[in-house]
């Protein structure tokens, strides 16, 4: 789920974050995101500063957060975390206005897996994102427009070429969405492997590509912190087999426990029979005397 909030930072420490395309603007926006992620790290998966507006001796920062929440209640936990921090008047070493409303709004994530995005049981998929500073968001925000389609095709072609040179197990790249700030591209890579180790190597290769600062004609933000989610499918037969094995193991264990219990019970019965026999024998001897 995506969550947008805004926070008013007092002073002029973040004035240069207004322009998010300059190196200093990018650096300051990353600091602004780090402040949010540090305080609410359990739920905030990723952060983007989508707008910084100057207002007198302060700036209003509008955030878009990808949060680990599938319900309104879980999203409210993040909102409460941010609100509680704002209420203290400080976030990190920076003063904020506790009276400025954070105006939270939640929206479903833009990345929605569709049937054509599902990989086979012999493949894996890495879902991730990157920031491009050389693209204007308003020109490509609609991926169904001519400009949006052209951007999507070009990015997929360039990223696929770069990644296949890094690792031949990468078979495809697909863009699933874009977000503001400058342009954050949401995409996934299809891998011709189910090995977690190989997928991890490719995820590291993606980081190297982003840090290089270039993908084809596009300029990347090398400081952008991105998450990579490795997705694999499991055959239904594999699940059934695992379940059958577990059931068989449990059944075997129960039989062994039952067998041991019956053996112990049998020994107790034999001991009792012997004791009763001995007592009767002693009683008979006493009667004769």
MIDRENVO-264665 format. One record per residue (C-alpha): residue number from 1; x negated, y negated, z. Coordinates in Angstrom, 2 decimals. Layout:
  num       xx       yy       zz
  NUM        X        Y        Z
...
//
This chain:
  num       xx       yy       zz
    1     0.00     0.00     0.00
    2    -1.16    -3.55    -0.73
    3    -0.83    -6.34     1.81
    4    -1.31   -10.07     1.22
    5    -2.00   -12.47     4.09
    6    -3.48   -15.93     4.44
    7    -5.67   -17.38     7.16
    8    -6.67   -20.99     7.77
    9   -10.38   -21.36     8.58
   10   -11.36   -24.60    10.28
   11   -14.43   -26.59     9.18
   12   -16.33   -26.53     5.89
   13   -18.26   -23.24     6.18
   14   -16.29   -21.70     3.32
   15   -15.85   -24.71     1.02
   16   -18.09   -23.09    -1.61
   17   -15.84   -20.01    -1.66
   18   -13.22   -21.99    -3.59
   19   -14.94   -21.05    -6.86
   20   -15.16   -17.27    -6.74
   21   -17.19   -17.00    -9.95
   22   -20.43   -18.54    -8.64
   23   -23.02   -16.44    -6.77
   24   -22.45   -18.50    -3.59
   25   -18.68   -18.24    -3.97
   26   -18.90   -14.47    -4.36
   27   -21.21   -14.19    -1.34
   28   -18.89   -16.23     0.89
   29   -15.80   -14.32    -0.26
   30   -17.53   -11.08     0.65
   31   -18.20   -12.50     4.13
   32   -14.53   -13.43     4.44
   33   -13.56    -9.86     3.58
   34   -16.11    -8.38     5.96
   35   -14.56   -10.40     8.79
   36   -11.15    -8.84     8.15
   37   -12.46    -5.30     7.62
   38   -14.57    -5.37    10.78
   39   -11.62    -6.21    12.98
   40    -9.08    -3.87    11.38
   41   -11.37    -1.27     9.82
   42    -9.24     1.78    10.61
   43    -6.47     0.77     8.24
   44    -8.07    -1.65     5.73
   45    -9.52     0.32     2.82
   46   -10.49    -2.61     0.65
   47   -10.25    -6.39     0.62
   48   -10.09    -9.05    -2.06
   49   -10.02   -12.82    -1.61
   50    -7.63   -13.92    -4.34
   51    -7.53   -17.65    -3.56
   52    -9.32   -20.23    -1.41
   53    -7.66   -23.66    -1.13
   54    -9.15   -26.77     0.45
   55    -6.89   -28.57     2.96
   56    -8.37   -31.55     4.83
   57   -11.23   -30.24     7.00
   58   -10.35   -26.58     6.50
   59    -9.71   -23.91     3.87
   60    -6.75   -21.56     3.47
   61    -7.86   -18.09     2.40
   62    -5.39   -15.77     0.72
   63    -6.29   -12.10     0.96
   64    -5.08    -8.99    -0.81
   65    -5.78    -5.87     1.24
   66    -5.49    -2.25     0.20
   67    -4.32    -0.59     3.40
   68    -4.07     3.02     4.49
   69    -0.33     2.89     5.03
   70     2.62     4.67     3.44
   71     5.34     3.17     5.62
   72     6.35    -0.30     6.78
   73     5.54     0.71    10.35
   74     1.94     1.58     9.43
   75     1.59    -1.65     7.42
   76     2.90    -3.55    10.45
   77    -0.01    -2.15    12.49
   78    -2.42    -3.94    10.12
   79    -0.36    -7.13    10.23
   80    -0.34    -7.04    14.04
   81    -4.11    -6.43    14.10
   82    -4.74    -9.49    11.91
   83    -2.21   -11.63    13.75
   84    -3.70   -10.75    17.14
   85    -7.14   -11.77    15.93
   86    -5.83   -15.05    14.50
   87    -4.03   -15.76    17.78
   88    -7.41   -15.81    19.58
   89    -8.47   -18.78    17.45
   90   -11.65   -17.01    16.31
   91   -12.56   -14.40    13.72
   92   -16.19   -13.45    14.15
   93   -18.05   -16.72    14.72
   94   -15.55   -18.77    12.73
   95   -12.72   -20.87    14.10
   96    -9.24   -20.25    12.69
   97    -5.94   -22.03    13.17
   98    -3.70   -19.80    15.35
   99    -0.66   -21.94    14.44
  100    -0.98   -21.32    10.71
  101     1.43   -18.50     9.66
  102    -0.32   -15.58     7.99
  103     2.75   -14.99     5.78
  104     2.31   -11.23     5.25
  105     3.90    -9.49     2.25
  106     3.59    -5.82     1.32
  107     3.75    -4.27    -2.13
  108     3.24    -0.74    -3.45
  109    -0.30    -0.06    -4.76
  110    -0.79    -0.93    -8.42
  111    -2.55     2.38    -8.99
  112     0.25     4.92    -9.41
  113    -0.85     8.37   -10.66
  114     1.27     9.55   -13.57
  115     1.43    13.05   -15.12
  116    -1.18    12.21   -17.77
  117    -3.62    11.13   -15.03
  118    -3.56    14.47   -13.21
  119    -6.66    16.54   -13.81
  120    -6.75    20.30   -14.31
  121    -7.86    22.81   -11.69
  122   -11.27    22.94   -13.38
  123   -11.85    19.20   -13.09
  124   -12.17    16.45   -10.48
  125   -11.22    12.80   -10.52
  126   -12.90     9.80    -8.88
  127   -10.60     6.86    -8.18
  128   -12.46     3.60    -7.63
  129   -12.65    -0.07    -8.65
  130   -15.08    -2.88    -9.49
  131   -15.06    -6.66    -9.82
  132   -15.81    -8.30   -13.17
  133   -16.79   -11.96   -12.99
  134   -16.84   -12.53   -16.75
  135   -13.11   -11.92   -17.32
  136   -10.22   -14.34   -16.73
  137    -7.44   -12.61   -14.80
  138    -4.53   -14.46   -16.41
  139    -5.65   -13.24   -19.83
  140    -5.62    -9.53   -18.94
  141    -3.20    -9.22   -15.99
  142    -0.56    -7.71   -18.29
  143    -2.16    -4.51   -19.57
  144     0.72    -4.04   -22.04
  145    -0.06    -7.33   -23.84
  146    -2.43    -7.40   -26.82
  147    -5.22    -8.99   -24.77
  148    -4.59    -6.58   -21.90
  149    -4.63    -3.53   -24.20
  150    -7.85    -4.73   -25.86
  151    -9.52    -5.26   -22.48
  152    -8.38    -1.84   -21.22
  153    -9.71    -0.10   -24.36
  154   -13.03    -1.98   -24.30
  155   -13.64    -1.38   -20.61
  156   -12.83     2.34   -20.86
  157   -15.10     2.70   -23.90
  158   -18.04     0.84   -22.30
  159   -17.72     2.53   -18.91
  160   -17.38     5.98   -20.48
  161   -20.52     5.40   -22.59
  162   -22.56     4.18   -19.60
  163   -21.41     7.00   -17.30
  164   -21.91     9.79   -19.85
  165   -25.51     8.62   -20.20
  166   -25.81     8.93   -16.42
  167   -24.10    12.31   -16.15
  168   -22.65    14.48   -18.92
  169   -20.02    15.88   -16.56
  170   -18.07    12.60   -16.97
  171   -15.52    13.31   -19.69
  172   -13.21    10.29   -19.55
  173   -12.52     6.90   -17.95
  174    -9.03     5.41   -17.54
  175    -7.95     1.98   -16.30
  176    -4.87     2.11   -14.06
  177    -4.51    -1.52   -13.03
  178    -6.09    -4.95   -12.51
  179    -5.98    -7.41    -9.61
  180    -6.91   -11.03    -9.21
  181   -10.27   -12.09    -7.86
  182   -12.00   -12.68   -10.48
  183   -10.73    -9.47   -12.11
  184   -10.78    -6.30   -10.06
  185   -10.41    -3.28   -12.30
  186    -8.82    -0.15   -10.85
  187    -9.84     2.95   -12.77
  188   -10.71     6.61   -12.47
  189   -13.28     8.95   -13.99
  190   -12.48    12.51   -15.05
  191   -15.25    14.99   -14.26
  192   -15.71    18.39   -15.83
  193   -16.54    19.96   -12.47
  194   -14.93    20.79    -9.13
  195   -18.21    20.59    -7.22
  196   -18.05    18.03    -4.40
  197   -21.83    17.58    -4.57
  198   -21.72    16.76    -8.29
  199   -18.78    14.38    -7.75
  200   -20.71    12.62    -4.98
  201   -23.72    12.21    -7.30
  202   -21.48    10.63    -9.95
  203   -19.90     8.32    -7.36
  204   -23.42     7.16    -6.46
  205   -24.15     6.64   -10.15
  206   -21.09     4.37   -10.38
  207   -22.53     2.26    -7.56
  208   -25.84     2.00    -9.45
  209   -23.99     0.82   -12.57
  210   -22.10    -1.85   -10.61
  211   -25.31    -3.05    -8.94
  212   -26.99    -3.37   -12.35
  213   -24.72    -6.36   -13.00
  214   -23.73    -5.31   -16.53
  215   -21.37    -2.90   -18.27
  216   -21.45    -3.54   -21.98
  217   -20.46    -7.19   -22.44
  218   -18.96    -7.42   -18.97
  219   -20.68    -8.93   -15.93
  220   -20.08    -7.06   -12.67
  221   -20.28    -8.32    -9.12
  222   -23.17    -6.26    -7.69
  223   -22.19    -7.19    -4.12
  224   -18.61    -5.93    -4.44
  225   -17.92    -3.20    -1.89
  226   -15.90    -0.44    -3.50
  227   -14.52     2.85    -2.22
  228   -14.53     6.06    -4.25
  229   -11.91     8.76    -3.69
  230   -12.66    12.22    -5.04
  231    -9.51    14.14    -5.99
  232    -9.28    17.83    -6.82
  233    -6.35    20.12    -7.60
  234    -5.96    23.55    -6.02
  235    -4.30    26.48    -7.79
  236    -1.10    27.68    -6.19
  237    -2.48    31.23    -6.43
  238    -5.55    30.14    -4.42
  239    -3.31    28.76    -1.70
  240    -1.27    32.00    -1.69
  241    -4.42    34.09    -1.54
  242    -5.78    32.06     1.35
  243    -2.44    32.37     3.11
  244    -2.35    36.13     2.51
  245    -5.88    36.50     3.86
  246    -4.97    34.51     6.95
  247    -1.84    36.60     7.51
  248    -3.80    39.82     7.06
  249    -6.47    38.67     9.52
  250    -3.87    37.71    12.12
  251    -2.01    41.01    11.67
  252    -5.23    43.01    12.07
  253    -6.13    41.11    15.23
  254    -2.69    41.75    16.71
  255    -2.94    45.47    15.96
  256    -6.34    45.66    17.67
  257    -5.04    43.82    20.73
  258    -1.98    46.06    20.85
  259    -4.12    49.19    20.52
  260    -6.43    48.13    23.35
  261    -3.43    47.30    25.55
  262    -1.87    50.71    24.89
  263    -5.18    52.46    25.63
  264    -5.53    50.63    28.96
  265    -1.90    51.44    29.82
  266    -2.52    55.12    29.03
  267    -5.58    55.16    31.31
  268    -3.54    53.61    34.13
  269    -0.83    56.25    33.70
  270    -3.43    59.08    33.75
  271    -5.03    57.64    36.92
  272    -1.61    57.39    38.60
  273    -0.73    60.97    37.62
  274    -4.05    62.24    39.03
  275    -3.52    60.29    42.28
  276     0.02    61.62    42.67
  277    -1.21    65.19    42.01
  278    -4.00    64.83    44.59
  279    -1.61    63.39    47.19
  280     0.85    66.25    46.68
  281    -1.97    68.77    47.00
  282    -3.15    67.25    50.26
  283     0.41    67.22    51.60
  284     0.86    70.94    50.84
  285    -2.38    71.78    52.67
  286    -1.18    69.80    55.69
  287     2.18    71.63    55.71
  288     0.44    75.06    55.71
  289    -1.72    74.12    58.67
//
